[in-house]
Structures are given as structure tokens and as C-alpha cells.
Amino acid sequence: MTGFLTILTTTATEADAEGLAEALLAEGLAACVQIAAIRSRYVWQGEVKREAEQLLLIKTREALFEPVRAKIRTLHPYDTPEIVALPITAGDVDYLGWLGAATRA
């Protein structure tokens, strides 16, 4: 195990995605946040929804999951935002070294 995660969340707007990314980076909670426009299909309150969203891929330390989760919950406009962590089980040593150096210990 490397001790690093990619955390996924989505937002409805690019502005929300940018604000969340900037907050995570400014506080040292993420080394990198990638933002991509996506089309989402999901069930919400018994109805199938079709929405354009922004997907955030947040690269961080495993130990920072809770502070990242808390920051997303604080800033996110959704009632139930997606907050899913995927472990990084292997990676380039230089990249992982940078990821560690760019996030708070």
C-alpha cells in the first residue's frame, strides 16, 4: 500500500468545482485536483436524472481522507455529494514522492 488516495466527487457547475479544488489545494489537503466535464445518469428520490456535471479527481494522502471529506461536505451544494476514495496501490516513485511533498503530513 502506498498511503495515497484518489477521491472522487462531482459538482453541478465548473465554478463549484474550481472553488472546491482551490480550497483543497490552498489548505494542503490535495496535491492535484483534475476537473473534467461529464454526463451523469443516476437515480435520485426515485427518479432517473440526467445531468451535466464536473468530475473532480482529488489526489491526496490516505491520512487526509477525513479532512478532505469534511471540506467537501462544508463547501458542496449537494445534499448528498459523492465522496468516494480509491486507493492508489502502486505508482511511479517520483510522482508519489511529489504527491507526498505537496500535501500536508
N, C-alpha and C positions, 0 to 999 in steps of 0.2 A: 504494500500500500504506500502511496506517495504522500498522503496527508493533504491532498488538494481536491477541490470540487469544481464542477461547473454547475451553477444554479440557474435554472430556467424560470423566467416569468414572462408575462405578456402584458401589454398595455393597449388601450384603445387608440392612443394618439402618439405621434412622434414626439410631441412636446413632453408628454408624461414620461416617455422612455428616456429622453435626453435628461430630464430633471433627475430621474432616479439614478441613471448612470453617473451623472456628475456628483451627486451626493455620495454614492458608494465609493467613487474614486477619491473624492476630497477627504473622506474620513479614513482612507487606507483599508477599507473593507473589501476592495476588489483591486486586482492588478489590471484587469481588462474587462470591458463590457462591450460586447458586439451587439449591434441592433440590426434586425432585418425585418422588412415588411413581409407579412404572411397573410394567408387566408385561413381563418379558423372555422371549424364546424364543431358544435358542441351542444349538449343538452343542458338547458338551464331552466329550472322551475317547470319541468315537464314539456318544454318546447325545444325544438331543434333551432339553434341560432346559426346564422351565417354572418360573420363579421370580418372586416379587415382589422388586423392587429399588428403590433410591433412585438417581435420576439427578442428578449434580452438573454444573452448567454454571458453569465457573470462568472469570471474565473477568480477563485479565492482559495484560502486555506480552509481545510476541514474544520479547524478550531473556530473559525469565524462564521460558521453557519448561523448560529443563533443571533448574533448582531446583524447579519445581513437580512435574515428573516424579519427581525424586528423593524429594521429600517424600511424594508419593502412594505410591511403592514402599516407603518406610520404614514408613508408617502403615497401609497397606492389608492386610487379612487375606487377600485372594485371592492364589493363586499367580501368576496372570496377570491383573492388573487391566486393564480398558480404560483406555487413556490416549491419546486422540485429540485433536489440535489442529486447529481450524478457523480459518482466517484471517478477521479482520474486515476486509473490503475497503473498506467505507465505513460512515460513521455520523455521527450528529449531532455537530457540533463541540463543543458544551458537554459532552455525555456522554463523548466521547473525552478531552476535557481533564480531566474528573473522574477517569476511569479512569487516566490517566497520573499525576495528582496523588496518587491513593490507593494506588499501588503504588510499590515502591522502584525507583529508577533503576538 
